[in-house]
Amino acid sequence: MAKTSTKCLIIGSGPAGYTAAIYAARAGMEPILYQGEQPGGQLTITTDVENYPGYPEGIMGPQMMTDFQKQAERFGTDVRFGLINKVDFSGEKHLAYVDNGDEVEAEAVIISTGASAKWLGLESEQRLNSKGVSACAVCDGFFFRGQDVVVVGGGDTAAEEASYLAKLCKKVYMLVRRDEMRASNIMQSRVFNAKNIEILWNTEAEEVLGEEAVEGVRVLNNVTGEKKELKATGFFVAIGHKPNTDIFKGWLDMDENGYILTERGTTKTNVEGVFASGDAQDHVYRQAVTAAGTGCMAALDAERYLAAKEVAV
């Protein structure tokens, strides 16, 4: 198995990782980037992206990530297919272990492993993903303006998604599996005050209906056992995200949900020479453009870190 040394290792792709790679490569850091389990990140399962600057006609998510990768490679990034499944941040040089047995030693590490949306686990939900099924109202809500949609969830995320969609859509059905919401009082007030949001209490989604696109949702009242079908063209799952940060537990400071904590105004973690970008550390915005922005920040922070080390030597 091979052992490689580099100035800068980037763990994970997507907008954050590829942007970090572009900046790191242009700065002469000769970065190695491991794409991870889902090369390109969540955008590879997104169809039309219309809210990223520079694409006036929009672009398909997978194509955008291909463009990002090509740009990173153009400046000399060594993009590798593989999953980092273990790290060791105990020494001055940081170690990362690849799933094929390879080992990478790096002076600086940029984490861009992202976060994964939590899904209900329905076959129809996965089959119609990006065909009316979404986990991001800000990303996809515009496509459903004037239409009827369904939001699943009872927490702050669901309340925020439903409130956002209510400004665009004709009708928003909100499925809450209990007889109360977990959302904060202020978020509940926004939902209750929206005239076009209808909350279905004690209700769960049983199946998303449609062959080529979402046409409706069959729901189940878990108290009465009653089933009914809602006509809708959009199905938004808003039960949270899980940051892909498990391999860094024990090394990096995180919040209670596993998002990596960074020093305010920077991408610096509690470990010197390790920087976090994108959705692995952002549970608020979770947009491609903000992920790209923090990827840029991480590369600049890493560059300054390495420059300071050279001066010290």
N, C-alpha and C positions, 0 to 999 in steps of 0.2 A: 504494500500500500504506500502511496506517495505522501511525502511531507513537503508543504509549500510555505514559503515565508513571503510576506507582503507588508507594505506600509499600511494599507487600508483594506480591510475586509468588510464587505457589505452583505448582511444576512437578510435575504428577502428581496423580491422585486416589486412590481407595482409602481405607481407614480413616485412614491417616496424613494424607493431603492434606486430606480433608474435615474431620477434627478440627482440624487446624491452621487451616483456613478459618473454622470456627465460632468459635474463640478469637480469631483475628485480627480478624474482623468485629465481634465484640462489644467488642473493644478500640478500635474506631474506626480500624483500619488500612486499611479499604476494599480488601481483598485481591482480586486477580485470580487465578483458578485455571484453568490449562490442564489438561484431563483426560488428555491423552496418547493413546497408541496404543490402550490398552484402558481406556476410561472405567470407573472403579470398581475396576480392578485385578483380581487373581486371584479375588476373591470372586464376580465375575460369572460364573465358570465352576464355581462351587460350588453344590451343591443345598442340603441342610439344614445350617444352622449352629446347633449346639446348645450351644456352649461360650462364647457371648458374653453377659455379664451383661445382664439386663433383658429377655430373651426367654424366658420360662419354657416356652413351647411350641415354641421354636426358630423359625427364620425362614429363608427362602430367601436365598441369598447376593445375587442381583441385587436383591431387594426391600430388603435391608438397605442396600445402597449407594445405592439410590434414596432411602431415608429419610435417610441421611447427607447426600446432596446437597441435598435439600429443606430440611434444617435449616440447612445452610451458607448457602443462598440466602435463607432467611427473615431472616437477620441482615445481609444485604446483600452477600454474596460474589458477585462477577461470575464465574460459571462459564462457561468458554468451551470449545468443542470445538476441538481442534487439538493439534498435536505440536510442542513446542519441540525443534528439531534442532541448535541452535548457541547457545553462550553466550560472553560476553566479560566476564570479571571483572577486567579490568585497571584500570578507573577507579573513582572514588568511587561513581558510579552503576553498577549492574550491568545489562548488556544481555542480552536473550534474543531469539532469532529464531524465528518461527513458520514452520511448513511452508508456509503460504499467502503468505509474504513479509512479514507484519506484524512489527513490532519493538516490544519492550516494555522500558522503562527502569524499574528498580526500586531503591529504597533498600535493601530487604532481600529476600532470596530464600530460600524454604523448599523444599528438594528432597524429594520424596516419590514418586520414580519407581519404587520397588519392585524386585522381582527376579522373574525368570521361571524356572519349573521347567524342567529339561532333560528332554526326552522321547526315546524310542527312535526315533520316526518311523514307527511302525506305523499303518496305516489303522485297524485295529480298536482300537488304543489311543486314538486321537482320537474315534472313533465312540462308544466306551463311556466316555468321560471323564465323571466324576460319576455313572456308572451301575455303579460297582464299580471303576473305574480312578481312582487318586488319586496325588498326589505328597506327601501329608502324613498320616502315621499318627496324629499327635496330633490332627489335625482330624477325621479320618474313621474311625479305628480302632474307636471305640465301636459303630459300626453293624455291625461284623463279629464281635462277641463270640460265642464258641462255634462259629465257622465256620473253614473252611480258606482261607488266603490265600497269595499269592505276593509276594515282595519281590525286586526286581531291583537289583543293585549289590553291590560288594565293598569299599566304603570305609566311613569312620566313619558317614556319614549312613545307609547301608543297614543297618549293624550296629545303630545306635541305633533305627532304625525297626523292624527285626526283633525286637529285644529288647522294645520297647514292645508290639508286637503279640502277642508270645508270652504276655504277661500276660492278654490278652483272648481270644485265638483258640485254637481247638482244635489247629490245626496251621499252622505257617509254613514254606513252602518258600522257600529263599533261592537265587536264581540268580546264580552267580558265573562270569563268562565266562573266567576264568583258573583255574590250579590252585592259586592262593593268593589271599588277601584283601589289599587295600591298607590296611585298617583298622588302627588302633593296637592294640597287644597287649592293652590292657585291654578294648577293645571286642570284640576277637576272643574273649577269654576269656568274656565275657558270652554271646556267641552259642553257643560250644561247650558252655557249661554249662547252656544251656536245653534241656530234654529234648524239647520239642515244636518245635524248629527243626531242619529237615533241610536241609543245604547240598548243592546240586547243582553240583559243580565243572565247569568247562569247558562251561558250559551257558548258552544264550541263549534269550530268548523269541522265537518265530517268529510267533505270532499269539495274540491274546486271543480266546477263544471265547465265543459268546453273541450273541443278537440284540438283546434289550431290556435285558439286564444280563449281567454277567460270569458265565460258567458254568464256565470252565476256561481253561487256557493250554497251547498246543502249544509244546513246547520242543525245542531241538536241541542235541545234544552236539557241539561243534565239533571234537572230536578223532576220535570214532568215526563221526560222521554219523548216529547213532541219534536217532530222533524219538519222542517220547511225549507223551501228554496228561495234564495234572494237573487234577484236579477242584478248583476253587476259586471262591469268590464275590467275592474281592477281589484286585486287582492293583495293587501299590504300586511306583511307579517312584522309586528313590532313588539317582539318579546325579548329584545336585547341582542347584544353582541358579545362575543368572547374574544378577548385579545389573544393572539397566538404567541404567548410569552412564557409558556410553561418551562422551557429549557433554561430560562434565566432566573427562575425562582431560587432563592438562596444566595444569589449573587447581586441582584439589583433590587432597589427599593421599589415597591409597587403599592397601588391602592388596594382596597379590599376586593376589587373586581379583577385584579391582575394587570391593570394598565401601568406601564412603567412611569415612574415619577422622574421628572426632569427639572433642573434648576430653572427658575423663572426667567423667561426671556432667552433661554438657550435650549440646546438639546442634550446638555451634559447630564449624565446619570451620576449616581453616587460612586461609581468606579471610574477612576481616572483613565481617560482614553477610550471610554465606551460612551456612545451617543445613541439616542433613540429618536426616531422620526416616524411620521405617519400615524396610522390608526393604532399602532402598538402603544402609543402614548397619548392619543387624542380620542377621548370619548365624547367630546362635545360636537365638533363640526363634521368629522368623518366624510370629507369631500376630497375628490381627486386633486383639486387645485390647492387645498390646504396641505394635503399630504406632500405634494410636490414642493410646496414652500418649505416645509420642515425638512425635507430631504436636502434642499439647498442649504439650509441652516446647518444641518449636521455635517455636511461636507466642509463648509467654511469653518465650523468649530473644530473639526478634525484636522484641517490644514493648519490652523493656528496652534493647536496642541502640538503637532509634529514639529512645527517651526520653532516653538518655544523649547522643545526638547533638544533640538539641534544646537540652539544658542547656548543652552545650559551645558552641553557637552564641550 
